[in-house]
């Protein structure tokens, strides 16, 4: 398509590993690809969140070729969810802040470290774990002595939505995460979100902290501070749900059309993202 001079927009470019010595080599490789190699002919590059923009700027790609995009997830009334209000998920009744983790139980997701931090803090909370993976037995062993933590296992998408509707805060402490679609789902359910600063979806958390918090990657003391602070914060679920209309598929589709019109010369103003 590039050789035939077709108008090309590249979707969807997540952040790559751009930190450290390995990251420097990646930056050189991507810099060559987008400035000297065949990808120099790509007119516009859709980057995954603000972290995707940052990664490409570190590869010396000019700002004018980059626009921010995000993953979107189906709304609750979508046929893709097949939502059933009579799912088998039990109501969460334990007192205090209701935390939840949704994802694979693997090292990259930092589920073990998260449990250890929660085991060390005091206060009224409940923590529900949704998912399965290689570390499942390790997880079960760590939570045996803490009756505030419950393992729910693998669930259907509609069941996950039910859990999020009942929760206050989603925690995604990954060591590396291109985006993290469960963050979208949590915000659409009115949850606050705690993520590490290498999770692409941190782009959806405002600087004022009304939708959650960001902690430094692998800094478990910083995560503990966030969790302790979260115990004191009231979750404004309806306000967050209202804001989440900015990240629904229809809104992003409208944004994408504006991007195409801009790069086709129909508009002189580069569109701004609707989620900020």
C-alpha positions as CSV (number, residue, x, y, z in Angstrom):
1,X,0.0,0.0,0.0
2,X,2.8,2.4,0.8
3,X,4.6,1.6,-2.4
4,X,1.5,2.4,-4.4
5,X,1.2,5.7,-2.5
6,X,-2.1,4.9,-0.7
7,X,-3.0,7.1,2.2
8,X,-2.1,5.0,5.3
9,X,-2.8,5.5,8.9
10,X,-1.1,2.9,11.1
11,X,-3.2,1.4,14.0
12,X,-2.5,0.3,16.6
13,X,0.9,1.1,18.1
14,X,1.4,0.3,21.8
15,X,4.3,1.6,23.9
16,X,7.4,-0.6,23.4
17,X,10.2,-1.3,26.0
18,X,11.9,2.1,25.7
19,X,13.7,2.3,29.1
20,X,17.2,1.1,30.0
21,X,19.9,-0.2,27.7
22,X,17.5,-2.6,26.0
23,X,15.1,0.3,25.5
24,X,17.8,2.4,24.0
25,X,18.4,-0.2,21.3
26,X,14.6,-0.5,20.7
27,X,14.5,3.3,20.3
28,X,17.2,3.2,17.7
29,X,15.4,0.4,15.9
30,X,12.1,2.1,15.9
31,X,13.7,5.5,15.0
32,X,15.2,3.9,11.9
33,X,12.0,2.2,11.0
34,X,9.8,5.4,11.2
35,X,12.4,7.9,9.9
36,X,14.5,6.1,7.4
37,X,12.8,2.7,6.8
38,X,9.5,2.0,5.0
39,X,7.4,3.3,7.9
40,X,8.6,6.8,7.1
41,X,5.9,6.9,4.5
42,X,3.1,6.2,7.0
43,X,1.2,9.5,7.2
44,X,-0.2,9.1,10.7
45,X,0.5,6.8,13.6
46,X,-2.2,5.9,16.1
47,X,-0.5,5.5,19.5
48,X,-1.8,3.7,22.5
49,X,-2.5,6.4,25.1
50,X,0.0,9.0,26.2
51,X,2.6,6.4,26.9
52,X,2.4,5.3,23.3
53,X,3.0,8.9,22.2
54,X,5.9,9.2,24.6
55,X,7.5,6.0,23.3
56,X,7.3,7.1,19.7
57,X,8.7,10.6,20.5
58,X,11.6,8.9,22.1
59,X,12.2,7.2,18.8
60,X,12.4,10.7,17.2
61,X,9.1,10.5,15.4
62,X,7.7,14.0,14.8
63,X,4.7,15.0,16.9
64,X,2.6,15.9,13.8
65,X,2.5,12.3,12.7
66,X,1.3,11.0,16.1
67,X,-2.2,10.9,17.5
68,X,-3.4,9.4,20.7
69,X,-5.8,6.5,20.6
70,X,-7.2,4.0,23.2
71,X,-8.6,0.6,23.4
72,X,-12.4,0.6,23.8
73,X,-14.6,-2.1,25.2
74,X,-18.3,-2.9,24.6
75,X,-20.9,-1.1,26.6
76,X,-23.0,-3.1,29.0
77,X,-26.0,-3.2,26.6
78,X,-23.8,-4.5,23.7
79,X,-24.7,-7.9,22.2
80,X,-20.9,-8.7,22.5
81,X,-21.3,-8.8,26.3
82,X,-24.6,-10.8,26.3
83,X,-25.4,-9.1,29.6
84,X,-27.6,-11.1,32.0
85,X,-28.7,-9.4,35.2
86,X,-29.3,-12.8,36.7
87,X,-25.7,-14.0,36.7
88,X,-24.4,-16.3,39.5
89,X,-22.1,-13.7,41.1
90,X,-23.0,-13.2,44.7
91,X,-23.4,-9.7,46.1
92,X,-20.3,-8.4,47.8
93,X,-21.4,-7.7,51.4
94,X,-18.3,-7.4,53.5
95,X,-17.7,-3.9,54.9
96,X,-15.0,-1.4,54.0
97,X,-13.4,-0.5,50.7
98,X,-14.1,-3.1,47.9
99,X,-10.9,-3.7,45.9
100,X,-10.8,-6.0,42.8
101,X,-8.1,-7.5,40.5
102,X,-9.1,-8.9,37.1
103,X,-6.5,-10.6,34.9
104,X,-4.1,-13.5,34.4
105,X,-2.3,-14.7,37.5
106,X,1.2,-14.3,36.1
107,X,4.3,-12.5,37.2
108,X,3.9,-9.6,34.8
109,X,0.6,-8.7,36.5
110,X,2.3,-8.5,39.9
111,X,-0.5,-10.3,41.6
112,X,1.8,-11.9,44.3
113,X,3.3,-8.5,45.2
114,X,-0.2,-7.0,45.4
115,X,-1.5,-9.6,47.8
116,X,1.6,-9.2,50.0
117,X,1.0,-5.5,50.2
118,X,-2.7,-6.0,51.1
119,X,-1.8,-8.6,53.7
120,X,0.4,-5.9,55.4
121,X,-2.1,-3.1,55.6
122,X,-4.7,-2.5,58.3
123,X,-8.2,-1.2,57.7
124,X,-11.6,-2.3,56.5
125,X,-11.5,-3.7,53.0
126,X,-12.4,-6.6,50.8
127,X,-10.3,-7.8,47.9
128,X,-11.7,-10.0,45.2
129,X,-9.4,-11.8,42.6
130,X,-10.8,-12.7,39.2
131,X,-8.7,-14.8,36.9
132,X,-6.6,-17.8,36.5
133,X,-3.0,-18.6,35.5
134,X,0.3,-20.2,36.4
135,X,0.4,-18.6,39.9
136,X,-3.0,-19.7,40.9
137,X,-1.9,-22.1,43.6
138,X,0.6,-19.5,45.0
139,X,-2.2,-17.0,45.1
140,X,-4.5,-19.4,47.0
141,X,-1.7,-20.2,49.5
142,X,-1.0,-16.5,50.2
143,X,-4.6,-15.6,50.9
144,X,-5.4,-18.5,53.3
145,X,-4.8,-16.4,56.4
146,X,-6.6,-13.3,55.2
147,X,-10.4,-13.6,55.3
148,X,-10.6,-10.2,53.6
149,X,-9.3,-11.7,50.3
150,X,-11.5,-13.9,48.1
151,X,-10.5,-15.9,45.0
152,X,-13.3,-15.9,42.5
153,X,-11.5,-17.7,39.6
154,X,-12.3,-17.3,35.9
155,X,-15.5,-15.6,35.0
156,X,-17.5,-14.8,31.9
157,X,-17.4,-11.1,30.7
158,X,-20.9,-10.4,32.0
159,X,-20.0,-11.8,35.4
160,X,-16.9,-9.6,35.5
161,X,-19.1,-6.6,34.8
162,X,-21.2,-7.6,37.8
163,X,-18.2,-7.7,40.1
164,X,-17.0,-4.3,38.9
165,X,-20.4,-2.8,39.5
166,X,-20.2,-3.8,43.1
167,X,-16.5,-2.8,43.6
168,X,-15.0,0.6,44.5
169,X,-11.5,0.3,43.1
170,X,-9.8,-1.8,40.5
171,X,-6.0,-2.5,41.0
172,X,-3.8,-3.3,38.0
173,X,-0.2,-3.3,39.2
174,X,1.5,-4.7,36.1
175,X,5.2,-4.5,35.5
176,X,4.5,-3.9,31.8
177,X,1.1,-3.4,30.2
178,X,0.5,-2.0,26.7
179,X,-2.9,-0.8,27.7
180,X,-5.2,-2.9,30.1
181,X,-8.8,-3.0,28.8
182,X,-10.1,-3.9,32.2
183,X,-9.4,-0.3,33.2
184,X,-12.0,0.8,30.7
185,X,-14.5,-1.7,32.0
186,X,-13.8,-0.6,35.6
187,X,-14.3,3.1,34.8
188,X,-17.5,2.3,32.8
189,X,-18.7,0.5,36.0
190,X,-17.9,3.6,38.1
191,X,-14.8,2.2,39.8
192,X,-11.7,4.2,40.6
193,X,-8.5,2.6,39.4
194,X,-5.0,2.1,40.8
195,X,-2.3,1.3,38.2
196,X,1.5,1.3,37.8
197,X,3.1,4.0,35.7
198,X,3.9,1.6,32.9
199,X,0.3,0.6,32.3
200,X,-0.9,2.3,29.1
201,X,-4.4,2.9,30.5
202,X,-3.0,5.3,33.1
203,X,-3.8,7.9,30.4
204,X,-7.4,7.7,31.6
205,X,-6.6,8.7,35.1
206,X,-6.7,12.5,35.6
207,X,-4.0,14.4,37.4
208,X,-6.5,15.5,40.0
209,X,-7.0,11.9,41.0
210,X,-10.8,11.9,40.8
211,X,-10.7,8.6,38.9
212,X,-7.8,6.9,40.7
213,X,-4.1,6.9,41.4
214,X,-0.8,5.9,39.7
215,X,2.2,4.4,41.5
216,X,5.8,4.0,40.5
217,X,6.4,0.7,38.7
218,X,7.6,-2.0,41.1
219,X,7.7,0.4,44.0
220,X,5.6,-1.6,46.4
221,X,5.9,1.0,49.2
222,X,4.4,3.5,46.8
223,X,1.6,1.1,46.0
224,X,1.0,0.6,49.8
225,X,0.6,4.4,50.1
226,X,-1.9,4.5,47.3
227,X,-3.9,1.7,48.9
228,X,-3.9,3.3,52.4
229,X,-5.0,6.6,50.8
230,X,-7.7,4.8,48.8
231,X,-9.3,3.5,52.0
232,X,-10.1,7.1,52.9
233,X,-11.4,8.1,49.5
234,X,-15.1,8.0,48.6
235,X,-15.9,6.5,45.2
236,X,-18.1,8.8,43.1
237,X,-19.5,6.0,41.0
238,X,-22.1,7.9,39.1
239,X,-19.7,10.7,38.3
240,X,-17.1,8.3,36.9
241,X,-19.8,6.4,34.9
242,X,-20.9,9.7,33.4
243,X,-17.3,10.6,32.4
244,X,-16.8,7.1,30.9
245,X,-19.0,8.1,28.0
246,X,-15.8,9.7,26.6
247,X,-14.2,6.3,26.2
248,X,-17.2,4.4,24.7
249,X,-16.8,2.9,21.1
250,X,-19.1,5.5,19.5
251,X,-17.2,8.4,20.9
252,X,-13.8,7.0,19.7
253,X,-15.3,6.3,16.3
254,X,-16.3,10.0,16.0
255,X,-12.8,11.0,17.1
256,X,-11.2,8.6,14.5
257,X,-13.3,10.1,11.7
258,X,-12.1,13.6,12.7
259,X,-8.5,12.3,12.5
260,X,-9.0,11.0,9.0
261,X,-10.6,14.3,7.9
262,X,-7.7,16.2,9.4
263,X,-5.0,14.1,7.5
264,X,-7.1,14.3,4.3
265,X,-7.0,18.1,4.6
266,X,-10.7,18.6,5.3
267,X,-9.9,20.2,8.7
268,X,-7.0,22.4,9.7
269,X,-7.2,21.7,13.4
270,X,-5.8,18.5,14.7
271,X,-8.5,16.8,16.9
272,X,-8.0,16.6,20.6
273,X,-8.8,13.4,22.5
274,X,-12.3,13.2,24.1
275,X,-11.1,11.5,27.2
276,X,-9.2,14.5,28.6
